[in-house]
Structure formats: structure tokens, C-alpha cells
């Protein structure tokens, strides 16, 4: 599939099935939780299109799903943002939060590269973040600025569904889409107009 380069988007405009019927539509969402996730997501989009911020959507979505416990897996560099989120979300939900540096394990333990040599550097520990939130029996976990790779490990080990609230991008103020929107940056870095 090469949907990203599609010139006409007939799936969206006309209901065209470019897979040739490879997927049984009844089987796709036979799991009740998957179907509920799909229905609540679509209801939220249709009911509040261009009206709610991502944070408001998280609250509304979680309420509609009947979630009671939310987890925040956050980067230590976004501690202030995670604390604000915790305060806001705690109005409606029980919130657990886990910092990326949990366990304080020195990078040398696994032979990892330091950012600055000659000082103690704790490694991120996304597997432990997931295990702690799993133990807290969270219904939904939100990633708040975990590094690429760490976010993947966290998602892999989380028992609860995961959504990303903030994507880590140190260069573009956590807005990775900025690299796509700036034609000057694209031309300089990726040689793409």
C-alpha cells in the first residue's frame, strides 16, 4: 500500500476498498473493546470536530469509555507538563504518573552512551514505567514526551491502551510535524520540496 502518495483518496470520498476486500469488515471489530474504542473515537470526532483541544479530547474520550484510572508515562524533561496534566486529569480520574528515570539505573549498567561523559547519568526505564502502571491497573496510559524507542518499549509492555499526548522533539519544541511544514528545513535537511 502507498496511501501516502494517493492522488484521489477515493476511500474517503467514495468508499473505495483498495485492498480488494482482503479484510472481513465483521471480523475487524469483533472484539467488543476494539469496537467500543472505534465508536467512541468516531463519536468524539463527529460531535466535537475542531472544538476540543487534545487534552479536552482525552478527558471526554476517557469519560465515554468509562475509564477510572489514567497513567502518565513522562520524560523527566517534561515534569512540569506532567504535573499540570495530573492536576487537571485528577479532577475526573485517579491518575498515576511515572518518570522515565525510575529506578535511577546508571547508563553504564547496560553499556549505554552518555550525553556528557564523566558524570552520573540515569537511563530511561520504559519497561519499569509500564510495569508500575500495569500494577496500578490503569485503564489508559498517556505518553508525555518519551524518547523515540522508549515510547515503543513502553507501548509494547503496557497492558492498558496507550495514546501519545506529547511527542518528544527537542529541536522543534515537541512539534515533530514542524520538520514537514517548513519548506526551508525540508529542503536543507531532507532535500525534499
Backbone as a printed PyTorch tensor [residue, N CA C, xyz], in Angstrom:
tensor([[[  0.8420,  -1.1820,   0.0000],
         [  0.0000,   0.0000,   0.0000],
         [  0.8850,   1.2420,   0.0000]],

        [[  0.4400,   2.2260,  -0.7220],
         [  1.1340,   3.5170,  -0.7690],
         [  0.1070,   4.6300,  -0.6480]],

        [[ -0.6740,   4.5670,   0.4130],
         [ -1.7440,   5.5440,   0.6170],
         [ -1.2080,   6.9670,   0.7300]],

        [[ -0.0070,   7.1400,   1.2790],
         [  0.5370,   8.4880,   1.4600],
         [  0.7290,   9.2150,   0.1350]],

        [[  0.8840,   8.5060,  -0.9480],
         [  1.0620,   9.1470,  -2.2520],
         [ -0.1840,   9.0960,  -3.1240]],

        [[ -1.3150,   8.7110,  -2.5650],
         [ -2.5470,   8.5620,  -3.3450],
         [ -3.0370,   9.9190,  -3.8500]],

        [[ -3.3200,  10.0180,  -5.1590],
         [ -3.7410,  11.3100,  -5.7220],
         [ -5.2330,  11.6100,  -5.5750]],

        [[ -6.0670,  10.6020,  -5.2790],
         [ -7.5110,  10.8800,  -5.3030],
         [ -8.2940,  10.5190,  -4.0410]],

        [[ -7.7240,   9.7680,  -3.1210],
         [ -8.3860,   9.4280,  -1.8520],
         [ -9.8250,   8.9450,  -2.0250]],

        [[-10.0180,   8.0270,  -2.9610],
         [-11.3720,   7.5320,  -3.2230],
         [-11.9510,   6.7340,  -2.0540]],

        [[-11.0940,   6.2060,  -1.1740],
         [-11.6110,   5.5260,   0.0200],
         [-12.4060,   6.5150,   0.8610]],

        [[-11.9020,   7.7080,   0.9940],
         [-12.5280,   8.7610,   1.7930],
         [-13.7160,   9.3860,   1.0720]],

        [[-13.5410,   9.6180,  -0.2110],
         [-14.5570,  10.3530,  -0.9650],
         [-15.6890,   9.4800,  -1.5040]],

        [[-15.3740,   8.2110,  -1.8190],
         [-16.3750,   7.3600,  -2.4680],
         [-16.5500,   5.9960,  -1.8070]],

        [[-15.7640,   5.6770,  -0.7900],
         [-15.8620,   4.3780,  -0.1300],
         [-15.1720,   3.2520,  -0.8810]],

        [[-14.2130,   3.5790,  -1.7220],
         [-13.4870,   2.5590,  -2.4740],
         [-12.6240,   1.7100,  -1.5420]],

        [[-12.6260,   0.3840,  -1.7470],
         [-11.7850,  -0.5340,  -0.9600],
         [-10.5890,  -0.9360,  -1.8080]],

        [[ -9.4620,  -0.2700,  -1.5790],
         [ -8.2510,  -0.5290,  -2.3540],
         [ -7.5720,  -1.8420,  -1.9640]],

        [[ -8.0650,  -2.5160,  -0.9180],
         [ -7.4770,  -3.7960,  -0.5180],
         [ -8.0880,  -4.9470,  -1.2930]],

        [[ -9.0940,  -4.6700,  -2.0950],
         [ -9.7390,  -5.7350,  -2.8600],
         [-10.5490,  -6.6810,  -1.9730]],

        [[-11.0200,  -6.1710,  -0.8490],
         [-11.8430,  -6.9930,   0.0360],
         [-11.0500,  -7.9710,   0.8850]],

        [[ -9.7520,  -7.7130,   1.0940],
         [ -8.9040,  -8.6240,   1.8780],
         [ -9.3210,  -8.7460,   3.3290]],

        [[-10.0330,  -7.7530,   3.8540],
         [-10.3630,  -7.7520,   5.2800],
         [-11.8640,  -7.9000,   5.4870]],

        [[-12.2240,  -8.8430,   6.3240],
         [-13.6230,  -9.0950,   6.6650],
         [-14.0650,  -8.0110,   7.6390]],

        [[-14.9550,  -7.1380,   7.1760],
         [-15.3630,  -5.9880,   7.9910],
         [-16.0430,  -6.4070,   9.2870]],

        [[-16.7310,  -7.5230,   9.2970],
         [-17.3760,  -8.0010,  10.5250],
         [-16.3370,  -8.5200,  11.5230]],

        [[-15.2730,  -9.1030,  11.0160],
         [-14.2400,  -9.6810,  11.8820],
         [-13.3200,  -8.6120,  12.4730]],

        [[-13.1240,  -7.5210,  11.7600],
         [-12.1680,  -6.4940,  12.1860],
         [-12.4360,  -5.9730,  13.5960]],

        [[-13.6740,  -5.7410,  13.9130],
         [-14.0340,  -5.1900,  15.2150],
         [-14.9570,  -6.1270,  15.9800]],

        [[-14.6820,  -7.4150,  15.8580],
         [-15.4510,  -8.4210,  16.5950],
         [-15.1750,  -8.3320,  18.0940]],

        [[-13.9710,  -7.8880,  18.4610],
         [-13.6320,  -7.6910,  19.8640],
         [-14.4310,  -6.4870,  20.3820]],

        [[-15.1710,  -6.6770,  21.4730],
         [-16.0480,  -5.6300,  21.9970],
         [-15.2940,  -4.3610,  22.3770]],

        [[-14.1110,  -4.5130,  22.9990],
         [-13.3480,  -3.3230,  23.3860],
         [-12.8850,  -2.5530,  22.1520]],

        [[-12.4240,  -3.2750,  21.1210],
         [-11.9980,  -2.6060,  19.8860],
         [-13.1600,  -1.8370,  19.2620]],

        [[-14.3300,  -2.4500,  19.2370],
         [-15.4990,  -1.7960,  18.6540],
         [-15.8870,  -0.5610,  19.4630]],

        [[-15.8270,  -0.6780,  20.7840],
         [-16.1540,   0.4850,  21.6240],
         [-15.1420,   1.6060,  21.4050]],

        [[-13.8410,   1.2740,  21.3210],
         [-12.8200,   2.2840,  21.0430],
         [-13.1080,   2.9960,  19.7200]],

        [[-13.4700,   2.2240,  18.7060],
         [-13.7850,   2.8000,  17.3980],
         [-15.0100,   3.7080,  17.4770]],

        [[-16.0490,   3.2320,  18.1420],
         [-17.2980,   4.0040,  18.2200],
         [-17.1130,   5.3010,  19.0050]],

        [[-16.4440,   5.2170,  20.1540],
         [-16.2510,   6.4230,  20.9670],
         [-15.3510,   7.4110,  20.2270]],

        [[-14.3040,   6.9200,  19.5690],
         [-13.4110,   7.7990,  18.7980],
         [-14.1770,   8.5250,  17.7000]],

        [[-14.9890,   7.7820,  16.9700],
         [-15.7610,   8.3730,  15.8710],
         [-16.8210,   9.3400,  16.3890]],

        [[-17.4580,   8.9830,  17.5090],
         [-18.4450,   9.8750,  18.1150],
         [-17.7870,  11.1870,  18.5260]],

        [[-16.6100,  11.0900,  19.1440],
         [-15.8860,  12.2760,  19.6000],
         [-15.5270,  13.1670,  18.4130]],

        [[-15.0120,  12.5620,  17.3600],
         [-14.6390,  13.3270,  16.1640],
         [-15.8660,  14.0110,  15.5600]],

        [[-16.9570,  13.2440,  15.4030],
         [-18.1590,  13.7940,  14.7890],
         [-18.8600,  14.8380,  15.6430]],

        [[-18.8030,  14.6970,  16.9390],
         [-19.5220,  15.6020,  17.8390],
         [-18.7510,  16.8760,  18.1630]],

        [[-17.4250,  16.8110,  18.1600],
         [-16.6320,  17.9490,  18.6290],
         [-15.5330,  18.3380,  17.6460]],

        [[-15.7580,  18.1200,  16.3670],
         [-14.7460,  18.4130,  15.3550],
         [-14.3110,  19.8760,  15.4460]],

        [[-13.0180,  20.0990,  15.6310],
         [-12.4200,  21.4420,  15.6960],
         [-12.9080,  22.2570,  16.8930]],

        [[-13.3970,  21.5950,  17.9350],
         [-13.8910,  22.3160,  19.1120],
         [-13.0770,  22.0510,  20.3670]],

        [[-12.4610,  20.8720,  20.4740],
         [-11.7610,  20.4930,  21.6910],
         [-10.2560,  20.3990,  21.4720]],

        [[ -9.5050,  20.7650,  22.4950],
         [ -8.0550,  20.5470,  22.4590],
         [ -7.7970,  19.0570,  22.6710]],

        [[ -6.5850,  18.6410,  22.4590],
         [ -6.2250,  17.2320,  22.6920],
         [ -6.4780,  16.8410,  24.1540]],

        [[ -6.1650,  17.7240,  25.0850],
         [ -6.3950,  17.4330,  26.4950],
         [ -7.8900,  17.2680,  26.7830]],

        [[ -8.7000,  18.1400,  26.2270],
         [-10.1520,  18.0100,  26.3940],
         [-10.6680,  16.7260,  25.7560]],

        [[-10.0910,  16.3630,  24.6180],
         [-10.4860,  15.1060,  23.9710],
         [-10.1370,  13.9000,  24.8380]],

        [[ -8.9540,  13.9260,  25.4660],
         [ -8.5530,  12.8270,  26.3550],
         [ -9.5680,  12.6730,  27.4830]],

        [[ -9.9580,  13.7790,  28.0780],
         [-10.9180,  13.7440,  29.1850],
         [-12.2670,  13.2040,  28.7050]],

        [[-12.7590,  13.7340,  27.6040],
         [-14.0770,  13.3100,  27.0930],
         [-14.0460,  11.8500,  26.6570]],

        [[-12.9910,  11.4690,  25.9450],
         [-12.8420,  10.0900,  25.4790],
         [-12.8050,   9.1290,  26.6670]],

        [[-11.9900,   9.4440,  27.6600],
         [-11.8390,   8.5750,  28.8310],
         [-13.1480,   8.4520,  29.5990]],

        [[-13.8850,   9.5390,  29.6920],
         [-15.1830,   9.5170,  30.3690],
         [-16.1530,   8.6180,  29.6130]],

        [[-16.2290,   8.7940,  28.3110],
         [-17.1440,   7.9900,  27.4810],
         [-16.7790,   6.5080,  27.5040]],

        [[-15.4850,   6.2080,  27.6160],
         [-15.0360,   4.8130,  27.6710],
         [-15.2770,   4.1980,  29.0440]],

        [[-15.5880,   5.0450,  30.0330],
         [-15.7990,   4.5450,  31.3860],
         [-14.5100,   4.3050,  32.1460]],

        [[-13.4240,   4.9260,  31.6900],
         [-12.1410,   4.7680,  32.3560],
         [-12.1600,   5.4940,  33.6960]],

        [[-11.5360,   4.8880,  34.6750],
         [-11.4490,   5.4740,  36.0140],
         [-10.0110,   5.8270,  36.3820]],

        [[ -9.0400,   5.0490,  35.8480],
         [ -7.6270,   5.2210,  36.2000],
         [ -6.8090,   5.5330,  34.9420]],

        [[ -6.1070,   6.6520,  34.9850],
         [ -5.2400,   7.0340,  33.8730],
         [ -3.7910,   7.0200,  34.3420]],

        [[ -2.8960,   6.6640,  33.4310],
         [ -1.4730,   6.6530,  33.7370],
         [ -0.7270,   7.6420,  32.8710]],

        [[  0.2560,   8.2990,  33.4500],
         [  1.1390,   9.1990,  32.7080],
         [  2.5440,   8.6330,  32.7550]],

        [[  3.0890,   8.3030,  31.6010],
         [  4.4810,   7.8790,  31.4800],
         [  5.2120,   9.0730,  30.8850]],

        [[  6.0060,   9.7640,  31.7210],
         [  6.5570,  11.0320,  31.2520],
         [  8.0740,  11.0900,  31.3100]],

        [[  8.6120,  11.9430,  30.4560],
         [ 10.0380,  12.2570,  30.4260],
         [ 10.3300,  13.2500,  31.5430]],

        [[ 11.4450,  13.0680,  32.2040],
         [ 11.8130,  13.9700,  33.2960],
         [ 11.9260,  15.4130,  32.8110]],

        [[ 12.2410,  15.6040,  31.5320],
         [ 12.3110,  16.9460,  30.9610],
         [ 10.9590,  17.6140,  30.8180]],

        [[  9.8830,  16.8440,  30.9800],
         [  8.5280,  17.3940,  30.9040],
         [  7.7820,  17.1930,  32.2260]],

        [[  8.5230,  17.2770,  33.3240],
         [  7.9280,  17.1080,  34.6430],
         [  6.8420,  18.1470,  34.9020]],

        [[  7.0900,  19.3890,  34.5590],
         [  6.1000,  20.4520,  34.8030],
         [  4.8180,  20.1900,  34.0180]],

        [[  4.9610,  19.7730,  32.7640],
         [  3.7840,  19.4740,  31.9450],
         [  3.0140,  18.2780,  32.5080]],

        [[  3.7510,  17.2540,  32.9410],
         [  3.1130,  16.0700,  33.5210],
         [  2.3650,  16.4310,  34.7950]],

        [[  2.9380,  17.2990,  35.6070],
         [  2.2680,  17.7120,  36.8490],
         [  1.0020,  18.5050,  36.5530]],

        [[  1.0490,  19.3840,  35.5540],
         [ -0.1690,  20.1080,  35.1630],
         [ -1.2400,  19.1430,  34.6650]],

        [[ -0.8300,  18.1880,  33.8520],
         [ -1.7830,  17.1860,  33.3650],
         [ -2.3820,  16.4000,  34.5260]],

        [[ -1.5250,  15.9980,  35.4730],
         [ -2.0090,  15.2330,  36.6180],
         [ -3.0550,  16.0200,  37.3870]],

        [[ -2.7710,  17.3080,  37.6200],
         [ -3.7270,  18.1460,  38.3480],
         [ -5.0630,  18.2410,  37.6120]],

        [[ -5.0070,  18.4550,  36.3190],
         [ -6.2320,  18.6020,  35.5270],
         [ -6.9880,  17.2770,  35.4560]],

        [[ -6.2960,  16.1920,  35.1400],
         [ -6.9520,  14.8930,  34.9910],
         [ -7.4620,  14.3460,  36.3220]],

        [[ -6.8120,  14.7250,  37.4210],
         [ -7.2100,  14.2280,  38.7410],
         [ -8.5760,  14.7300,  39.1760]],

        [[ -9.0990,  15.7150,  38.4880],
         [-10.4490,  16.1970,  38.7940],
         [-11.4970,  15.1340,  38.4720]],

        [[-11.2080,  14.3180,  37.4510],
         [-12.1800,  13.3290,  36.9880],
         [-11.7140,  11.8840,  37.1140]],

        [[-10.4010,  11.6840,  37.3050],
         [ -9.8490,  10.3300,  37.2710],
         [ -8.8100,  10.1450,  38.3770]],

        [[ -8.5660,   8.8920,  38.7120],
         [ -7.4180,   8.5650,  39.5580],
         [ -6.2180,   8.5080,  38.6080]],

        [[ -5.1680,   9.2420,  38.9170],
         [ -4.0320,   9.3590,  37.9960],
         [ -2.7560,   8.8560,  38.6650]],

        [[ -2.0790,   7.9560,  37.9830],
         [ -0.7500,   7.5040,  38.3790],
         [  0.2490,   8.0970,  37.3920]],

        [[  1.4120,   8.5000,  37.8850],
         [  2.4270,   9.0550,  36.9860],
         [  3.7780,   8.4490,  37.3110]],

        [[  4.5450,   8.1600,  36.2510],
         [  5.8460,   7.5310,  36.4290],
         [  6.8690,   8.2340,  35.5320]],

        [[  7.9360,   8.7020,  36.1590],
         [  9.0350,   9.3860,  35.4810],
         [  9.9140,   8.3810,  34.7340]],

        [[ 10.4880,   8.8050,  33.6380],
         [ 11.3250,   7.9270,  32.8190],
         [ 12.5700,   7.4070,  33.5430]],

        [[ 13.0780,   8.1440,  34.5120],
         [ 14.3260,   7.7650,  35.1830],
         [ 14.0840,   6.8510,  36.3880]],

        [[ 12.8720,   6.3020,  36.4990],
         [ 12.5140,   5.4360,  37.6160],
         [ 13.5570,   4.3310,  37.7780]],

        [[ 13.9570,   4.0520,  38.9430],
         [ 14.9800,   3.1050,  39.4040],
         [ 16.3820,   3.7220,  39.4040]],

        [[ 16.5930,   4.8640,  38.7610],
         [ 17.8810,   5.5520,  38.8110],
         [ 19.0640,   4.7130,  38.3710]],

        [[ 18.8800,   3.8660,  37.3770],
         [ 19.9360,   2.9580,  36.9260],
         [ 20.9520,   3.6850,  36.0530]],

        [[ 22.2200,   3.6120,  36.4270],
         [ 23.3080,   4.2350,  35.6700],
         [ 23.3790,   3.6290,  34.2720]],

        [[ 23.5730,   4.4650,  33.2760],
         [ 23.6370,   4.0160,  31.8860],
         [ 24.7040,   2.9510,  31.6660]],

        [[ 25.8020,   3.0260,  32.4110],
         [ 26.8880,   2.0560,  32.2630],
         [ 26.4280,   0.6310,  32.5440]],

        [[ 25.3640,   0.4820,  33.3170],
         [ 24.8310,  -0.8500,  33.6330],
         [ 24.5800,  -1.6550,  32.3640]],

        [[ 24.0840,  -0.9900,  31.3260],
         [ 23.8030,  -1.6710,  30.0600],
         [ 24.7260,  -1.1960,  28.9360]],

        [[ 25.8080,  -0.5350,  29.2930],
         [ 26.7660,  -0.0820,  28.2880],
         [ 26.2120,   0.9900,  27.3690]],

        [[ 25.3800,   1.8680,  27.8950],
         [ 24.7430,   2.9030,  27.0820],
         [ 25.5880,   4.1700,  27.0170]],

        [[ 25.4810,   4.8630,  25.9220],
         [ 26.2350,   6.1040,  25.6970],
         [ 25.6980,   7.2220,  26.5930]],

        [[ 26.6240,   7.9690,  27.1660],
         [ 26.2730,   9.1450,  27.9650],
         [ 26.0840,  10.3560,  27.0650]],

        [[ 25.2830,  11.2900,  27.5070],
         [ 25.1620,  12.5680,  26.8110],
         [ 26.4250,  13.3830,  27.0730]],

        [[ 26.8430,  13.3880,  28.3540],
         [ 28.0830,  14.0690,  28.7590],
         [ 28.9030,  13.0830,  29.5730]],

        [[ 30.0730,  12.7570,  29.0760],
         [ 30.9480,  11.8100,  29.7690],
         [ 31.4320,  12.3860,  31.1000]],

        [[ 31.7260,  11.5050,  32.0350],
         [ 32.3110,  11.9080,  33.2960],
         [ 31.3130,  12.2920,  34.3790]],

        [[ 30.0500,  12.0510,  34.1640],
         [ 29.0610,  12.3390,  35.1980],
         [ 28.0750,  11.1800,  35.2810]],

        [[ 27.3700,  11.0920,  36.3990],
         [ 26.3340,  10.0760,  36.5420],
         [ 25.1800,  10.4180,  35.6100]],

        [[ 24.7140,   9.4150,  34.8720],
         [ 23.5160,   9.5990,  34.0450],
         [ 22.6350,   8.3790,  34.2110]],

        [[ 21.4320,   8.6210,  34.6900],
         [ 20.4580,   7.5360,  34.8150],
         [ 19.8460,   7.2640,  33.4470]],

        [[ 19.6480,   6.0030,  33.1570],
         [ 18.9920,   5.6270,  31.9110],
         [ 17.4830,   5.7100,  32.0740]],

        [[ 16.7990,   5.9100,  30.9780],
         [ 15.3410,   5.8260,  30.9960],
         [ 14.9530,   4.3640,  31.1650]],

        [[ 13.8060,   4.1220,  31.7520],
         [ 13.3950,   2.7630,  32.0520],
         [ 11.9170,   2.5650,  31.6970]],

        [[ 11.5910,   2.5650,  30.3960],
         [ 10.1930,   2.4840,  29.9790],
         [  9.5090,   1.1670,  30.3380]],

        [[ 10.2610,   0.0850,  30.4500],
         [  9.6550,  -1.1970,  30.8230],
         [  9.1520,  -1.1240,  32.2650]],

        [[  9.9490,  -0.5190,  33.1510],
         [  9.5050,  -0.3600,  34.5390],
         [  8.3370,   0.6310,  34.6130]],

        [[  8.3750,   1.6980,  33.8020],
         [  7.2310,   2.6170,  33.7650],
         [  5.9520,   1.8500,  33.4520]],

        [[  6.0070,   0.9920,  32.4360],
         [  4.8260,   0.2040,  32.0520],
         [  4.4170,  -0.7480,  33.1710]],

        [[  5.3890,  -1.4050,  33.7830],
         [  5.0680,  -2.3610,  34.8440],
         [  4.4170,  -1.6900,  36.0450]],

        [[  4.8740,  -0.4910,  36.3770],
         [  4.2690,   0.2230,  37.5010],
         [  2.8270,   0.6040,  37.1780]],

        [[  2.5970,   1.1150,  35.9750],
         [  1.2300,   1.4750,  35.6020],
         [  0.3540,   0.2320,  35.4430]],

        [[  0.9420,  -0.8740,  34.9940],
         [  0.2030,  -2.1390,  34.9420],
         [ -0.2260,  -2.5470,  36.3480]],

        [[  0.6900,  -2.4260,  37.3110],
         [  0.3820,  -2.7860,  38.7070],
         [ -0.7010,  -1.8750,  39.2830]],

        [[ -0.7360,  -0.6130,  38.8220],
         [ -1.7650,   0.3270,  39.2690],
         [ -3.0970,   0.1100,  38.5400]],

        [[ -3.1060,  -0.8510,  37.6050],
         [ -4.3120,  -1.2190,  36.8570],
         [ -4.9680,  -0.0190,  36.1450]],

        [[ -4.1260,   0.7420,  35.4580],
         [ -4.6430,   1.8840,  34.7040],
         [ -5.4890,   1.3950,  33.5410]],

        [[ -6.4770,   2.2040,  33.1650],
         [ -7.3570,   1.8870,  32.0320],
         [ -6.8060,   2.4440,  30.7190]],

        [[ -6.0560,   3.5320,  30.8160],
         [ -5.4590,   4.1930,  29.6610],
         [ -4.1620,   4.8300,  30.1200]],

        [[ -3.1110,   4.6860,  29.3120],
         [ -1.8320,   5.3220,  29.6110],
         [ -1.5220,   6.3750,  28.5590]],

        [[ -1.0060,   7.5020,  29.0180],
         [ -0.6580,   8.6050,  28.1330],
         [  0.8470,   8.8270,  28.1650]],

        [[  1.4460,   8.8840,  26.9940],
         [  2.8720,   9.1710,  26.8800],
         [  3.0500,  10.6830,  26.8470]],

        [[  3.9450,  11.1630,  27.6970],
         [  4.2320,  12.5870,  27.7700],
         [  5.7290,  12.7700,  27.4990]],

        [[  6.0820,  12.8470,  26.2180],
         [  7.4370,  13.1770,  25.8090],
         [  8.4910,  12.1030,  25.9570]],

        [[  8.1180,  10.8290,  25.9160],
         [  9.1550,   9.7920,  25.9610],
         [  9.9540,   9.8160,  24.6660]],

        [[ 11.2360,   9.4740,  24.7550],
         [ 12.1200,   9.4330,  23.5880],
         [ 11.6490,   8.3740,  22.5910]],

        [[ 12.0370,   8.5530,  21.3430],
         [ 11.7650,   7.5220,  20.3420],
         [ 12.4680,   6.2410,  20.7880]],

        [[ 11.8120,   5.1530,  20.6890],
         [ 12.3420,   3.8770,  21.1630],
         [ 11.8520,   3.5860,  22.5650]],

        [[ 11.9950,   4.5590,  23.4580],
         [ 11.4600,   4.3820,  24.8100],
         [  9.9300,   4.3430,  24.7470]],

        [[  9.3500,   5.1890,  23.8890],
         [  7.8960,   5.1680,  23.7240],
         [  7.4330,   3.8240,  23.1540]],

        [[  8.2280,   3.2530,  22.2820],
         [  7.8990,   1.9530,  21.6810],
         [  7.9540,   0.8550,  22.7370]],

        [[  9.0080,   0.8540,  23.5350],
         [  9.1250,  -0.1340,  24.6150],
         [  7.9810,   0.0090,  25.6170]],

        [[  7.6620,   1.2540,  25.9870],
         [  6.5660,   1.4750,  26.9250],
         [  5.2620,   0.9110,  26.3590]],

        [[  4.9650,   1.2430,  25.1210],
         [  3.7270,   0.7780,  24.4850],
         [  3.7000,  -0.7400,  24.4040]],

        [[  4.8220,  -1.3330,  24.0640],
         [  4.9100,  -2.7920,  23.9590],
         [  4.5890,  -3.4780,  25.2790]],

        [[  5.0040,  -2.8830,  26.3940],
         [  4.8530,  -3.5270,  27.6970],
         [  3.6280,  -3.0660,  28.4900]],

        [[  2.9210,  -2.0720,  28.0060],
         [  1.7270,  -1.5880,  28.6980],
         [  0.5590,  -2.5370,  28.4600]],

        [[ -0.1250,  -2.9120,  29.5290],
         [ -1.3290,  -3.7410,  29.3900],
         [ -2.5280,  -2.8970,  28.9710]],

        [[ -2.5490,  -1.6440,  29.3850],
         [ -3.6420,  -0.7390,  29.0220],
         [ -3.3600,  -0.1310,  27.6470]],

        [[ -4.4080,   0.3040,  26.9390],
         [ -4.1930,   1.0310,  25.6870],
         [ -3.3370,   2.2760,  25.9510]],

        [[ -2.6050,   2.7000,  24.9290],
         [ -1.6780,   3.8320,  25.0610],
         [ -1.9930,   4.8720,  23.9900]],

        [[ -1.9580,   6.1360,  24.3920],
         [ -2.0540,   7.2440,  23.4440],
         [ -0.9230,   8.2090,  23.7610]],

        [[ -0.4390,   8.8830,  22.7560],
         [  0.6330,   9.8570,  22.9580],
         [  0.0220,  11.2390,  23.0980]],

        [[  0.3820,  11.9140,  24.1740],
         [ -0.0920,  13.2840,  24.3810],
         [  0.9460,  14.2890,  23.8950]],

        [[  2.2130,  14.0670,  24.2470],
         [  3.3020,  14.9250,  23.7630],
         [  4.3590,  14.0260,  23.1370]],

        [[  4.7610,  14.3650,  21.9200],
         [  5.8180,  13.6360,  21.2220],
         [  7.1290,  14.3730,  21.4550]],

        [[  8.1600,  13.6320,  21.8320],
         [  9.4710,  14.2380,  22.0960],
         [ 10.0930,  14.7210,  20.7900]],

        [[ 10.4380,  16.0000,  20.7510],
         [ 11.2520,  16.5670,  19.6860],
         [ 11.9770,  17.7620,  20.2880]],

        [[ 13.1940,  17.5300,  20.7290],
         [ 13.9620,  18.5610,  21.4310],
         [ 14.2760,  19.7550,  20.5390]],

        [[ 14.4150,  19.5310,  19.2530],
         [ 14.7870,  20.6060,  18.3310],
         [ 13.5860,  21.4850,  17.9770]],

        [[ 12.4150,  20.8760,  17.8240],
         [ 11.2390,  21.6130,  17.3440],
         [ 10.1680,  21.8130,  18.4260]],

        [[ 10.5880,  21.9910,  19.6800],
         [  9.6670,  22.2800,  20.7870],
         [  8.5260,  21.2650,  20.8420]],

        [[  8.8850,  19.9950,  20.6990],
         [  7.9360,  18.8780,  20.7740],
         [  6.8350,  18.9670,  19.7150]],

        [[  7.2020,  19.4760,  18.5670],
         [  6.2880,  19.5530,  17.4260],
         [  6.9900,  18.9380,  16.2160]],

        [[  7.0780,  17.5890,  16.1610],
         [  7.8310,  16.9580,  15.0750],
         [  7.2780,  17.2440,  13.6870]],

        [[  6.0080,  17.6150,  13.5990],
         [  5.4370,  17.9330,  12.2890],
         [  6.0500,  19.2060,  11.7140]],

        [[  6.6930,  20.0120,  12.5530],
         [  7.3500,  21.2260,  12.0710],
         [  8.3780,  20.9420,  10.9930]],

        [[  9.0320,  19.7710,  11.0530],
         [ 10.0180,  19.4020,  10.0280],
         [  9.3480,  19.1990,   8.6680]],

        [[  8.0690,  18.8670,   8.6790],
         [  7.3290,  18.6850,   7.4260],
         [  6.7510,  20.0000,   6.9090]],

        [[  6.3820,  20.8880,   7.8350],
         [  5.7250,  22.1370,   7.4530],
         [  6.6850,  23.2090,   6.9670]],

        [[  7.9440,  23.1450,   7.3500],
         [  8.9100,  24.1580,   6.9400],
         [  9.6070,  23.7360,   5.6510]],

        [[  9.2710,  24.3910,   4.5520],
         [  9.8820,  24.0190,   3.2750],
         [ 11.3820,  24.2680,   3.2840]],

        [[ 11.8370,  25.2450,   4.0610],
         [ 13.2660,  25.5380,   4.1420],
         [ 14.0040,  24.4080,   4.8580]],

        [[ 13.4380,  23.9430,   5.9480],
         [ 14.0520,  22.8460,   6.7040],
         [ 14.0580,  21.5700,   5.8770]],

        [[ 12.9290,  21.2810,   5.2110],
         [ 12.8400,  20.0890,   4.3590],
         [ 13.9040,  20.1240,   3.2680]],

        [[ 14.0350,  21.2550,   2.6150],
         [ 14.9980,  21.3690,   1.5220],
         [ 16.4260,  21.2090,   2.0340]],

        [[ 16.7240,  21.7940,   3.1830],
         [ 18.0810,  21.7500,   3.7270],
         [ 18.4300,  20.3550,   4.2570]],

        [[ 17.5600,  19.7740,   5.0510],
         [ 17.8540,  18.5080,   5.7320],
         [ 17.5420,  17.2680,   4.9230]],

        [[ 16.4320,  17.3100,   4.1960],
         [ 15.9650,  16.1000,   3.5200],
         [ 15.9710,  16.1880,   1.9940]],

        [[ 16.3140,  17.3640,   1.4870],
         [ 16.3510,  17.5740,   0.0290],
         [ 15.0190,  17.2360,  -0.6210]],

        [[ 13.9260,  17.6550,   0.0400],
         [ 12.5660,  17.4380,  -0.4550],
         [ 11.8470,  18.7720,  -0.4900]],

        [[ 11.2410,  19.0770,  -1.6030],
         [ 10.4920,  20.3410,  -1.7460],
         [  9.0670,  20.1470,  -1.2990]]])
